[in-house]
C-alpha cells in the first residue's frame, strides 16, 4: 500500500491510501518479492507469459559429431 503522509502540528495526516500492485501469493520458500536497498523499487518474481511453445531440438552424441 502507498499513502500520502503529512504532519500538521502534533498530528500525522494520512490520505490517499492505495494499493501499489495486485496480490502476490506467498510461496513455500517465502515471499515472491523483495525491496531494493534504497526502498525505491520492488523486485517481483513472476511466471513468464508464453502464448506458444518454441520448438526444441535435442542433439544426442554431439561430441562425436564434432570429431568428424
PDB file of N, H, CA, C and O in Angstrom:
ATOM      1  N   UNK A   1       0.840  -1.174   0.000  1.00  0.00           N
ATOM      2  CA  UNK A   1       0.000   0.000   0.000  1.00  0.00           C
ATOM      3  C   UNK A   1       0.887   1.239   0.000  1.00  0.00           C
ATOM      4  O   UNK A   1       2.022   1.213   0.476  1.00  0.00           O
ATOM      5  N   UNK A   2       0.344   2.314  -0.541  1.00  0.00           N
ATOM      6  H   UNK A   2      -0.578   2.335  -0.927  1.00  0.00           H
ATOM      7  CA  UNK A   2       1.024   3.606  -0.544  1.00  0.00           C
ATOM      8  C   UNK A   2       0.053   4.636   0.003  1.00  0.00           C
ATOM      9  O   UNK A   2      -1.162   4.460  -0.078  1.00  0.00           O
ATOM     10  N   UNK A   3       0.588   5.704   0.557  1.00  0.00           N
ATOM     11  H   UNK A   3       1.576   5.847   0.624  1.00  0.00           H
ATOM     12  CA  UNK A   3      -0.254   6.763   1.097  1.00  0.00           C
ATOM     13  C   UNK A   3       0.511   8.075   1.068  1.00  0.00           C
ATOM     14  O   UNK A   3       1.742   8.097   1.066  1.00  0.00           O
ATOM     15  N   UNK A   4      -0.241   9.166   1.046  1.00  0.00           N
ATOM     16  H   UNK A   4      -1.241   9.148   1.047  1.00  0.00           H
ATOM     17  CA  UNK A   4       0.332  10.493   1.189  1.00  0.00           C
ATOM     18  C   UNK A   4       0.322  10.814   2.679  1.00  0.00           C
ATOM     19  O   UNK A   4      -0.736  10.829   3.308  1.00  0.00           O
ATOM     20  N   UNK A   5       1.501  11.072   3.242  1.00  0.00           N
ATOM     21  H   UNK A   5       2.361  11.060   2.731  1.00  0.00           H
ATOM     22  CA  UNK A   5       1.619  11.304   4.676  1.00  0.00           C
ATOM     23  C   UNK A   5       2.190  12.699   4.901  1.00  0.00           C
ATOM     24  O   UNK A   5       3.228  13.052   4.340  1.00  0.00           O
ATOM     25  N   UNK A   6       1.504  13.489   5.726  1.00  0.00           N
ATOM     26  H   UNK A   6       0.661  13.202   6.182  1.00  0.00           H
ATOM     27  CA  UNK A   6       1.977  14.810   6.109  1.00  0.00           C
ATOM     28  C   UNK A   6       1.802  14.963   7.614  1.00  0.00           C
ATOM     29  O   UNK A   6       1.045  14.226   8.246  1.00  0.00           O
ATOM     30  N   UNK A   7       2.508  15.923   8.167  1.00  0.00           N
ATOM     31  H   UNK A   7       3.122  16.522   7.654  1.00  0.00           H
ATOM     32  CA  UNK A   7       2.328  16.208   9.588  1.00  0.00           C
ATOM     33  C   UNK A   7       1.797  17.623   9.729  1.00  0.00           C
ATOM     34  O   UNK A   7       2.209  18.540   9.019  1.00  0.00           O
ATOM     35  N   UNK A   8       0.881  17.771  10.657  1.00  0.00           N
ATOM     36  H   UNK A   8       0.546  17.026  11.233  1.00  0.00           H
ATOM     37  CA  UNK A   8       0.279  19.077  10.918  1.00  0.00           C
ATOM     38  C   UNK A   8       0.224  19.249  12.425  1.00  0.00           C
ATOM     39  O   UNK A   8      -0.477  18.513  13.120  1.00  0.00           O
ATOM     40  N   UNK A   9       0.961  20.217  12.919  1.00  0.00           N
ATOM     41  H   UNK A   9       1.530  20.814  12.355  1.00  0.00           H
ATOM     42  CA  UNK A   9       1.108  20.430  14.362  1.00  0.00           C
ATOM     43  C   UNK A   9       1.663  19.146  14.980  1.00  0.00           C
ATOM     44  O   UNK A   9       2.767  18.732  14.629  1.00  0.00           O
ATOM     45  N   UNK A  10       0.936  18.516  15.880  1.00  0.00           N
ATOM     46  H   UNK A  10       0.039  18.853  16.166  1.00  0.00           H
ATOM     47  CA  UNK A  10       1.412  17.288  16.517  1.00  0.00           C
ATOM     48  C   UNK A  10       0.753  16.054  15.917  1.00  0.00           C
ATOM     49  O   UNK A  10       0.938  14.943  16.415  1.00  0.00           O
ATOM     50  N   UNK A  11      -0.023  16.247  14.837  1.00  0.00           N
ATOM     51  H   UNK A  11      -0.173  17.149  14.432  1.00  0.00           H
ATOM     52  CA  UNK A  11      -0.764  15.126  14.252  1.00  0.00           C
ATOM     53  C   UNK A  11      -0.130  14.690  12.932  1.00  0.00           C
ATOM     54  O   UNK A  11       0.476  15.486  12.215  1.00  0.00           O
ATOM     55  N   UNK A  12      -0.286  13.443  12.647  1.00  0.00           N
ATOM     56  H   UNK A  12      -0.779  12.796  13.230  1.00  0.00           H
ATOM     57  CA  UNK A  12       0.134  12.887  11.358  1.00  0.00           C
ATOM     58  C   UNK A  12      -1.131  12.648  10.541  1.00  0.00           C
ATOM     59  O   UNK A  12      -2.075  12.012  11.011  1.00  0.00           O
ATOM     60  N   UNK A  13      -1.141  13.163   9.316  1.00  0.00           N
ATOM     61  H   UNK A  13      -0.374  13.680   8.934  1.00  0.00           H
ATOM     62  CA  UNK A  13      -2.309  13.041   8.449  1.00  0.00           C
ATOM     63  C   UNK A  13      -1.967  12.077   7.313  1.00  0.00           C
ATOM     64  O   UNK A  13      -0.993  12.274   6.588  1.00  0.00           O
ATOM     65  N   UNK A  14      -2.785  11.030   7.170  1.00  0.00           N
ATOM     66  H   UNK A  14      -3.577  10.869   7.759  1.00  0.00           H
ATOM     67  CA  UNK A  14      -2.590  10.025   6.129  1.00  0.00           C
ATOM     68  C   UNK A  14      -3.771  10.102   5.180  1.00  0.00           C
ATOM     69  O   UNK A  14      -4.921   9.966   5.597  1.00  0.00           O
ATOM     70  N   UNK A  15      -3.483  10.323   3.887  1.00  0.00           N
ATOM     71  H   UNK A  15      -2.549  10.434   3.549  1.00  0.00           H
ATOM     72  CA  UNK A  15      -4.547  10.417   2.882  1.00  0.00           C
ATOM     73  C   UNK A  15      -4.137   9.647   1.631  1.00  0.00           C
ATOM     74  O   UNK A  15      -2.970   9.308   1.436  1.00  0.00           O
ATOM     75  N   UNK A  16      -5.120   9.387   0.803  1.00  0.00           N
ATOM     76  H   UNK A  16      -6.068   9.663   0.960  1.00  0.00           H
ATOM     77  CA  UNK A  16      -4.846   8.784  -0.493  1.00  0.00           C
ATOM     78  C   UNK A  16      -4.243   7.391  -0.415  1.00  0.00           C
ATOM     79  O   UNK A  16      -3.349   7.057  -1.192  1.00  0.00           O
ATOM     80  N   UNK A  17      -4.726   6.576   0.516  1.00  0.00           N
ATOM     81  H   UNK A  17      -5.452   6.847   1.147  1.00  0.00           H
ATOM     82  CA  UNK A  17      -4.211   5.205   0.638  1.00  0.00           C
ATOM     83  C   UNK A  17      -4.630   4.413  -0.594  1.00  0.00           C
ATOM     84  O   UNK A  17      -5.801   4.417  -0.975  1.00  0.00           O
ATOM     85  N   UNK A  18      -3.670   3.736  -1.214  1.00  0.00           N
ATOM     86  H   UNK A  18      -2.719   3.733  -0.904  1.00  0.00           H
ATOM     87  CA  UNK A  18      -3.949   2.989  -2.451  1.00  0.00           C
ATOM     88  C   UNK A  18      -2.995   1.796  -2.562  1.00  0.00           C
ATOM     89  O   UNK A  18      -1.884   1.834  -2.032  1.00  0.00           O
ATOM     90  N   UNK A  19      -3.426   0.750  -3.245  1.00  0.00           N
ATOM     91  H   UNK A  19      -4.328   0.720  -3.676  1.00  0.00           H
ATOM     92  CA  UNK A  19      -2.538  -0.400  -3.456  1.00  0.00           C
ATOM     93  C   UNK A  19      -1.457  -0.058  -4.483  1.00  0.00           C
ATOM     94  O   UNK A  19      -1.714   0.662  -5.448  1.00  0.00           O
ATOM     95  N   UNK A  20      -0.260  -0.573  -4.270  1.00  0.00           N
ATOM     96  H   UNK A  20      -0.051  -1.158  -3.486  1.00  0.00           H
ATOM     97  CA  UNK A  20       0.822  -0.389  -5.233  1.00  0.00           C
ATOM     98  C   UNK A  20       0.698  -1.362  -6.385  1.00  0.00           C
ATOM     99  O   UNK A  20       0.994  -1.017  -7.528  1.00  0.00           O
ATOM    100  N   UNK A  21       0.260  -2.582  -6.092  1.00  0.00           N
ATOM    101  H   UNK A  21       0.020  -2.863  -5.163  1.00  0.00           H
ATOM    102  CA  UNK A  21       0.087  -3.617  -7.106  1.00  0.00           C
ATOM    103  C   UNK A  21      -0.865  -4.656  -6.565  1.00  0.00           C
ATOM    104  O   UNK A  21      -1.225  -4.621  -5.388  1.00  0.00           O
ATOM    105  N   UNK A  22      -1.281  -5.588  -7.419  1.00  0.00           N
ATOM    106  H   UNK A  22      -0.989  -5.616  -8.375  1.00  0.00           H
ATOM    107  CA  UNK A  22      -2.228  -6.622  -7.031  1.00  0.00           C
ATOM    108  C   UNK A  22      -1.627  -7.617  -6.051  1.00  0.00           C
ATOM    109  O   UNK A  22      -0.461  -7.501  -5.672  1.00  0.00           O
ATOM    110  N   UNK A  23      -2.418  -8.582  -5.648  1.00  0.00           N
ATOM    111  H   UNK A  23      -3.365  -8.675  -5.956  1.00  0.00           H
ATOM    112  CA  UNK A  23      -1.942  -9.566  -4.674  1.00  0.00           C
ATOM    113  C   UNK A  23      -0.778 -10.400  -5.221  1.00  0.00           C
ATOM    114  O   UNK A  23      -0.763 -10.779  -6.392  1.00  0.00           O
ATOM    115  N   UNK A  24       0.175 -10.671  -4.360  1.00  0.00           N
ATOM    116  H   UNK A  24       0.162 -10.363  -3.409  1.00  0.00           H
ATOM    117  CA  UNK A  24       1.319 -11.521  -4.702  1.00  0.00           C
ATOM    118  C   UNK A  24       1.265 -12.707  -3.747  1.00  0.00           C
ATOM    119  O   UNK A  24       1.458 -12.536  -2.544  1.00  0.00           O
ATOM    120  N   UNK A  25       1.004 -13.915  -4.266  1.00  0.00           N
ATOM    121  H   UNK A  25       0.848 -14.054  -5.244  1.00  0.00           H
ATOM    122  CA  UNK A  25       0.884 -15.064  -3.368  1.00  0.00           C
ATOM    123  C   UNK A  25       2.213 -15.406  -2.696  1.00  0.00           C
ATOM    124  O   UNK A  25       3.286 -15.216  -3.270  1.00  0.00           O
ATOM    125  N   UNK A  26       2.115 -15.906  -1.487  1.00  0.00           N
ATOM    126  H   UNK A  26       1.244 -16.060  -1.021  1.00  0.00           H
ATOM    127  CA  UNK A  26       3.295 -16.356  -0.741  1.00  0.00           C
ATOM    128  C   UNK A  26       3.562 -17.798  -1.131  1.00  0.00           C
ATOM    129  O   UNK A  26       2.650 -18.625  -1.132  1.00  0.00           O
ATOM    130  N   UNK A  27       4.813 -18.103  -1.463  1.00  0.00           N
ATOM    131  H   UNK A  27       5.554 -17.432  -1.462  1.00  0.00           H
ATOM    132  CA  UNK A  27       5.189 -19.460  -1.841  1.00  0.00           C
ATOM    133  C   UNK A  27       5.811 -20.172  -0.645  1.00  0.00           C
ATOM    134  O   UNK A  27       6.169 -19.516   0.334  1.00  0.00           O
ATOM    135  N   UNK A  28       5.948 -21.489  -0.697  1.00  0.00           N
ATOM    136  H   UNK A  28       5.657 -22.021  -1.492  1.00  0.00           H
ATOM    137  CA  UNK A  28       6.561 -22.209   0.427  1.00  0.00           C
ATOM    138  C   UNK A  28       7.955 -21.710   0.774  1.00  0.00           C
ATOM    139  O   UNK A  28       8.372 -21.808   1.929  1.00  0.00           O
ATOM    140  N   UNK A  29       8.688 -21.175  -0.206  1.00  0.00           N
ATOM    141  H   UNK A  29       8.350 -21.095  -1.144  1.00  0.00           H
ATOM    142  CA  UNK A  29      10.034 -20.662   0.048  1.00  0.00           C
ATOM    143  C   UNK A  29      10.051 -19.234   0.550  1.00  0.00           C
ATOM    144  O   UNK A  29      11.130 -18.693   0.793  1.00  0.00           O
ATOM    145  N   UNK A  30       8.910 -18.606   0.715  1.00  0.00           N
ATOM    146  H   UNK A  30       8.033 -19.045   0.518  1.00  0.00           H
ATOM    147  CA  UNK A  30       8.845 -17.226   1.183  1.00  0.00           C
ATOM    148  C   UNK A  30       8.059 -16.358   0.231  1.00  0.00           C
ATOM    149  O   UNK A  30       7.315 -16.853  -0.616  1.00  0.00           O
ATOM    150  N   UNK A  31       8.232 -15.058   0.377  1.00  0.00           N
ATOM    151  H   UNK A  31       8.836 -14.656   1.065  1.00  0.00           H
ATOM    152  CA  UNK A  31       7.509 -14.108  -0.473  1.00  0.00           C
ATOM    153  C   UNK A  31       8.078 -14.112  -1.880  1.00  0.00           C
ATOM    154  O   UNK A  31       9.223 -14.510  -2.097  1.00  0.00           O
ATOM    155  N   UNK A  32       7.275 -13.669  -2.828  1.00  0.00           N
ATOM    156  H   UNK A  32       6.345 -13.346  -2.651  1.00  0.00           H
ATOM    157  CA  UNK A  32       7.698 -13.623  -4.227  1.00  0.00           C
ATOM    158  C   UNK A  32       8.169 -12.225  -4.605  1.00  0.00           C
ATOM    159  O   UNK A  32       8.190 -11.883  -5.788  1.00  0.00           O
ATOM    160  N   UNK A  33       8.546 -11.414  -3.626  1.00  0.00           N
ATOM    161  H   UNK A  33       8.530 -11.692  -2.666  1.00  0.00           H
ATOM    162  CA  UNK A  33       9.028 -10.078  -3.921  1.00  0.00           C
ATOM    163  C   UNK A  33      10.081  -9.665  -2.905  1.00  0.00           C
ATOM    164  O   UNK A  33      10.221 -10.283  -1.849  1.00  0.00           O
ATOM    165  N   UNK A  34      10.812  -8.619  -3.235  1.00  0.00           N
ATOM    166  H   UNK A  34      10.698  -8.117  -4.093  1.00  0.00           H
ATOM    167  CA  UNK A  34      11.779  -8.032  -2.309  1.00  0.00           C
ATOM    168  C   UNK A  34      11.844  -6.545  -2.609  1.00  0.00           C
ATOM    169  O   UNK A  34      11.400  -6.100  -3.668  1.00  0.00           O
ATOM    170  N   UNK A  35      12.387  -5.790  -1.698  1.00  0.00           N
ATOM    171  H   UNK A  35      12.748  -6.151  -0.839  1.00  0.00           H
ATOM    172  CA  UNK A  35      12.506  -4.342  -1.842  1.00  0.00           C
ATOM    173  C   UNK A  35      13.973  -3.995  -2.010  1.00  0.00           C
ATOM    174  O   UNK A  35      14.834  -4.573  -1.347  1.00  0.00           O
ATOM    175  N   UNK A  36      14.259  -3.042  -2.906  1.00  0.00           N
ATOM    176  H   UNK A  36      13.559  -2.572  -3.444  1.00  0.00           H
ATOM    177  CA  UNK A  36      15.651  -2.622  -3.117  1.00  0.00           C
ATOM    178  C   UNK A  36      16.194  -1.974  -1.848  1.00  0.00           C
ATOM    179  O   UNK A  36      15.429  -1.538  -0.987  1.00  0.00           O
ATOM    180  N   UNK A  37      17.525  -1.913  -1.739  1.00  0.00           N
ATOM    181  H   UNK A  37      18.146  -2.267  -2.438  1.00  0.00           H
ATOM    182  CA  UNK A  37      18.177  -1.374  -0.545  1.00  0.00           C
ATOM    183  C   UNK A  37      17.784   0.077  -0.282  1.00  0.00           C
ATOM    184  O   UNK A  37      17.704   0.497   0.872  1.00  0.00           O
ATOM    185  N   UNK A  38      17.538   0.847  -1.348  1.00  0.00           N
ATOM    186  H   UNK A  38      17.603   0.506  -2.286  1.00  0.00           H
ATOM    187  CA  UNK A  38      17.167   2.252  -1.159  1.00  0.00           C
ATOM    188  C   UNK A  38      15.660   2.438  -0.941  1.00  0.00           C
ATOM    189  O   UNK A  38      15.200   3.559  -0.726  1.00  0.00           O
ATOM    190  N   UNK A  39      14.890   1.341  -0.995  1.00  0.00           N
ATOM    191  H   UNK A  39      15.264   0.430  -1.170  1.00  0.00           H
ATOM    192  CA  UNK A  39      13.455   1.409  -0.750  1.00  0.00           C
ATOM    193  C   UNK A  39      12.646   2.015  -1.873  1.00  0.00           C
ATOM    194  O   UNK A  39      11.471   2.326  -1.679  1.00  0.00           O
ATOM    195  N   UNK A  40      13.240   2.195  -3.046  1.00  0.00           N
ATOM    196  H   UNK A  40      14.194   1.943  -3.203  1.00  0.00           H
ATOM    197  CA  UNK A  40      12.567   2.862  -4.155  1.00  0.00           C
ATOM    198  C   UNK A  40      11.970   1.908  -5.180  1.00  0.00           C
ATOM    199  O   UNK A  40      11.177   2.327  -6.024  1.00  0.00           O
ATOM    200  N   UNK A  41      12.339   0.630  -5.119  1.00  0.00           N
ATOM    201  H   UNK A  41      12.983   0.290  -4.433  1.00  0.00           H
ATOM    202  CA  UNK A  41      11.872  -0.328  -6.135  1.00  0.00           C
ATOM    203  C   UNK A  41      11.510  -1.653  -5.490  1.00  0.00           C
ATOM    204  O   UNK A  41      11.993  -2.007  -4.414  1.00  0.00           O
ATOM    205  N   UNK A  42      10.635  -2.376  -6.192  1.00  0.00           N
ATOM    206  H   UNK A  42      10.242  -2.089  -7.066  1.00  0.00           H
ATOM    207  CA  UNK A  42      10.277  -3.739  -5.815  1.00  0.00           C
ATOM    208  C   UNK A  42      10.767  -4.676  -6.898  1.00  0.00           C
ATOM    209  O   UNK A  42      10.677  -4.359  -8.085  1.00  0.00           O
ATOM    210  N   UNK A  43      11.279  -5.818  -6.503  1.00  0.00           N
ATOM    211  H   UNK A  43      11.351  -6.075  -5.540  1.00  0.00           H
ATOM    212  CA  UNK A  43      11.620  -6.889  -7.426  1.00  0.00           C
ATOM    213  C   UNK A  43      10.582  -7.976  -7.198  1.00  0.00           C
ATOM    214  O   UNK A  43      10.462  -8.507  -6.094  1.00  0.00           O
ATOM    215  N   UNK A  44       9.822  -8.309  -8.255  1.00  0.00           N
ATOM    216  H   UNK A  44       9.919  -7.878  -9.152  1.00  0.00           H
ATOM    217  CA  UNK A  44       8.731  -9.275  -8.135  1.00  0.00           C
ATOM    218  C   UNK A  44       9.003 -10.446  -9.065  1.00  0.00           C
ATOM    219  O   UNK A  44       9.196 -10.270 -10.268  1.00  0.00           O
ATOM    220  N   UNK A  45       9.014 -11.638  -8.493  1.00  0.00           N
ATOM    221  H   UNK A  45       8.857 -11.781  -7.516  1.00  0.00           H
ATOM    222  CA  UNK A  45       9.207 -12.851  -9.289  1.00  0.00           C
ATOM    223  C   UNK A  45       7.866 -13.235  -9.895  1.00  0.00           C
ATOM    224  O   UNK A  45       6.871 -13.381  -9.185  1.00  0.00           O
ATOM    225  N   UNK A  46       7.849 -13.398 -11.209  1.00  0.00           N
ATOM    226  H   UNK A  46       8.658 -13.279 -11.786  1.00  0.00           H
ATOM    227  CA  UNK A  46       6.616 -13.754 -11.906  1.00  0.00           C
ATOM    228  C   UNK A  46       6.869 -14.929 -12.841  1.00  0.00           C
ATOM    229  O   UNK A  46       8.013 -15.277 -13.133  1.00  0.00           O
ATOM    230  N   UNK A  47       5.806 -15.517 -13.292  1.00  0.00           N
ATOM    231  H   UNK A  47       4.876 -15.234 -13.055  1.00  0.00           H
ATOM    232  CA  UNK A  47       5.884 -16.592 -14.283  1.00  0.00           C
ATOM    233  C   UNK A  47       5.741 -15.947 -15.657  1.00  0.00           C
ATOM    234  O   UNK A  47       4.785 -15.206 -15.885  1.00  0.00           O
ATOM    235  N   UNK A  48       6.667 -16.209 -16.577  1.00  0.00           N
ATOM    236  H   UNK A  48       7.444 -16.811 -16.392  1.00  0.00           H
ATOM    237  CA  UNK A  48       6.560 -15.568 -17.889  1.00  0.00           C
ATOM    238  C   UNK A  48       5.313 -16.046 -18.636  1.00  0.00           C
ATOM    239  O   UNK A  48       4.922 -17.211 -18.555  1.00  0.00           O
ATOM    240  N   UNK A  49       4.716 -15.127 -19.352  1.00  0.00           N
ATOM    241  H   UNK A  49       5.034 -14.181 -19.418  1.00  0.00           H
ATOM    242  CA  UNK A  49       3.549 -15.456 -20.172  1.00  0.00           C
ATOM    243  C   UNK A  49       4.058 -16.058 -21.472  1.00  0.00           C
ATOM    244  O   UNK A  49       4.896 -15.468 -22.153  1.00  0.00           O
ATOM    245  N   UNK A  50       3.555 -17.220 -21.806  1.00  0.00           N
ATOM    246  H   UNK A  50       2.875 -17.700 -21.253  1.00  0.00           H
ATOM    247  CA  UNK A  50       4.006 -17.913 -23.009  1.00  0.00           C
ATOM    248  C   UNK A  50       2.781 -18.259 -23.844  1.00  0.00           C
ATOM    249  O   UNK A  50       1.988 -19.126 -23.478  1.00  0.00           O
ATOM    250  N   UNK A  51       2.639 -17.568 -24.969  1.00  0.00           N
ATOM    251  H   UNK A  51       3.283 -16.863 -25.266  1.00  0.00           H
ATOM    252  CA  UNK A  51       1.483 -17.797 -25.832  1.00  0.00           C
ATOM    253  C   UNK A  51       1.622 -19.077 -26.650  1.00  0.00           C
ATOM    254  O   UNK A  51       0.639 -19.788 -26.862  1.00  0.00           O
ATOM    255  N   UNK A  52       2.826 -19.372 -27.104  1.00  0.00           N
ATOM    256  H   UNK A  52       3.624 -18.794 -26.931  1.00  0.00           H
ATOM    257  CA  UNK A  52       3.055 -20.557 -27.932  1.00  0.00           C
ATOM    258  C   UNK A  52       4.380 -21.187 -27.507  1.00  0.00           C
ATOM    259  O   UNK A  52       5.275 -20.505 -27.007  1.00  0.00           O
ATOM    260  N   UNK A  53       4.486 -22.457 -27.709  1.00  0.00           N
ATOM    261  H   UNK A  53       3.760 -23.011 -28.116  1.00  0.00           H
ATOM    262  CA  UNK A  53       5.709 -23.161 -27.350  1.00  0.00           C
ATOM    263  C   UNK A  53       6.706 -23.085 -28.495  1.00  0.00           C
ATOM    264  O   UNK A  53       6.350 -23.290 -29.656  1.00  0.00           O
ATOM    265  N   UNK A  54       7.940 -22.792 -28.166  1.00  0.00           N
ATOM    266  H   UNK A  54       8.229 -22.625 -27.224  1.00  0.00           H
ATOM    267  CA  UNK A  54       9.010 -22.777 -29.155  1.00  0.00           C
ATOM    268  C   UNK A  54       9.457 -24.224 -29.394  1.00  0.00           C
ATOM    269  O   UNK A  54       9.448 -25.030 -28.464  1.00  0.00           O
ATOM    270  N   UNK A  55       9.846 -24.559 -30.623  1.00  0.00           N
ATOM    271  H   UNK A  55       9.853 -23.904 -31.378  1.00  0.00           H
ATOM    272  CA  UNK A  55      10.323 -25.921 -30.870  1.00  0.00           C
ATOM    273  C   UNK A  55      11.647 -26.163 -30.149  1.00  0.00           C
ATOM    274  O   UNK A  55      12.459 -25.253 -29.982  1.00  0.00           O
ATOM    275  N   UNK A  56      11.841 -27.385 -29.735  1.00  0.00           N
ATOM    276  H   UNK A  56      11.181 -28.125 -29.870  1.00  0.00           H
ATOM    277  CA  UNK A  56      13.056 -27.785 -29.041  1.00  0.00           C
ATOM    278  C   UNK A  56      13.747 -28.853 -29.874  1.00  0.00           C
ATOM    279  O   UNK A  56      13.126 -29.846 -30.253  1.00  0.00           O
ATOM    280  N   UNK A  57      15.031 -28.654 -30.159  1.00  0.00           N
ATOM    281  H   UNK A  57      15.535 -27.847 -29.851  1.00  0.00           H
ATOM    282  CA  UNK A  57      15.812 -29.630 -30.900  1.00  0.00           C
ATOM    283  C   UNK A  57      16.803 -30.266 -29.944  1.00  0.00           C
ATOM    284  O   UNK A  57      17.600 -29.566 -29.320  1.00  0.00           O
ATOM    285  N   UNK A  58      16.763 -31.575 -29.825  1.00  0.00           N
ATOM    286  H   UNK A  58      16.115 -32.144 -30.332  1.00  0.00           H
ATOM    287  CA  UNK A  58      17.668 -32.318 -28.963  1.00  0.00           C
ATOM    288  C   UNK A  58      18.688 -33.024 -29.836  1.00  0.00           C
ATOM    289  O   UNK A  58      18.333 -33.820 -30.705  1.00  0.00           O
ATOM    290  N   UNK A  59      19.968 -32.725 -29.596  1.00  0.00           N
ATOM    291  H   UNK A  59      20.256 -32.078 -28.890  1.00  0.00           H
ATOM    292  CA  UNK A  59      21.044 -33.359 -30.361  1.00  0.00           C
ATOM    293  C   UNK A  59      21.781 -34.297 -29.412  1.00  0.00           C
ATOM    294  O   UNK A  59      22.397 -33.863 -28.438  1.00  0.00           O
ATOM    295  N   UNK A  60      21.707 -35.581 -29.715  1.00  0.00           N
ATOM    296  H   UNK A  60      21.207 -35.933 -30.506  1.00  0.00           H
ATOM    297  CA  UNK A  60      22.403 -36.570 -28.903  1.00  0.00           C
ATOM    298  C   UNK A  60      23.749 -36.894 -29.531  1.00  0.00           C
ATOM    299  O   UNK A  60      23.912 -36.848 -30.750  1.00  0.00           O
ATOM    300  N   UNK A  61      24.696 -37.216 -28.688  1.00  0.00           N
ATOM    301  H   UNK A  61      24.565 -37.253 -27.698  1.00  0.00           H
ATOM    302  CA  UNK A  61      26.044 -37.611 -29.135  1.00  0.00           C
ATOM    303  C   UNK A  61      26.712 -36.507 -29.954  1.00  0.00           C
ATOM    304  O   UNK A  61      27.410 -36.785 -30.930  1.00  0.00           O
ATOM    305  N   UNK A  62      26.495 -35.257 -29.550  1.00  0.00           N
ATOM    306  H   UNK A  62      25.928 -35.032 -28.758  1.00  0.00           H
ATOM    307  CA  UNK A  62      27.017 -34.124 -30.308  1.00  0.00           C
ATOM    308  C   UNK A  62      28.539 -34.054 -30.259  1.00  0.00           C
ATOM    309  O   UNK A  62      29.162 -33.540 -31.188  1.00  0.00           O
ATOM    310  N   UNK A  63      29.146 -34.564 -29.188  1.00  0.00           N
ATOM    311  H   UNK A  63      28.641 -34.982 -28.433  1.00  0.00           H
ATOM    312  CA  UNK A  63      30.609 -34.524 -29.108  1.00  0.00           C
ATOM    313  C   UNK A  63      31.241 -35.379 -30.209  1.00  0.00           C
ATOM    314  O   UNK A  63      32.276 -35.003 -30.758  1.00  0.00           O
ATOM    315  N   UNK A  64      30.641 -36.511 -30.536  1.00  0.00           N
ATOM    316  H   UNK A  64      29.800 -36.817 -30.090  1.00  0.00           H
ATOM    317  CA  UNK A  64      31.152 -37.362 -31.594  1.00  0.00           C
ATOM    318  C   UNK A  64      31.036 -36.659 -32.955  1.00  0.00           C
ATOM    319  O   UNK A  64      31.899 -36.836 -33.815  1.00  0.00           O
ATOM    320  N   UNK A  65      29.999 -35.878 -33.149  1.00  0.00           N
ATOM    321  H   UNK A  65      29.298 -35.734 -32.450  1.00  0.00           H
ATOM    322  CA  UNK A  65      29.810 -35.152 -34.392  1.00  0.00           C
ATOM    323  C   UNK A  65      30.893 -34.082 -34.573  1.00  0.00           C
ATOM    324  O   UNK A  65      31.251 -33.766 -35.708  1.00  0.00           O
ATOM    325  N   UNK A  66      31.413 -33.527 -33.493  1.00  0.00           N
ATOM    326  H   UNK A  66      31.121 -33.784 -32.572  1.00  0.00           H
ATOM    327  CA  UNK A  66      32.458 -32.511 -33.579  1.00  0.00           C
ATOM    328  C   UNK A  66      33.772 -33.101 -34.104  1.00  0.00           C
ATOM    329  O   UNK A  66      34.565 -32.397 -34.730  1.00  0.00           O
ATOM    330  N   UNK A  67      33.997 -34.382 -33.849  1.00  0.00           N
ATOM    331  H   UNK A  67      33.353 -34.953 -33.341  1.00  0.00           H
ATOM    332  CA  UNK A  67      35.244 -35.028 -34.265  1.00  0.00           C
ATOM    333  C   UNK A  67      35.281 -35.309 -35.751  1.00  0.00           C
ATOM    334  O   UNK A  67      36.357 -35.562 -36.292  1.00  0.00           O
ATOM    335  N   UNK A  68      34.164 -35.275 -36.420  1.00  0.00           N
ATOM    336  H   UNK A  68      33.290 -35.069 -35.980  1.00  0.00           H
ATOM    337  CA  UNK A  68      34.111 -35.583 -37.863  1.00  0.00           C
ATOM    338  C   UNK A  68      34.629 -34.467 -38.697  1.00  0.00           C
ATOM    339  O   UNK A  68      34.651 -34.572 -39.923  1.00  0.00           O
TER     340      UNK A  68
END
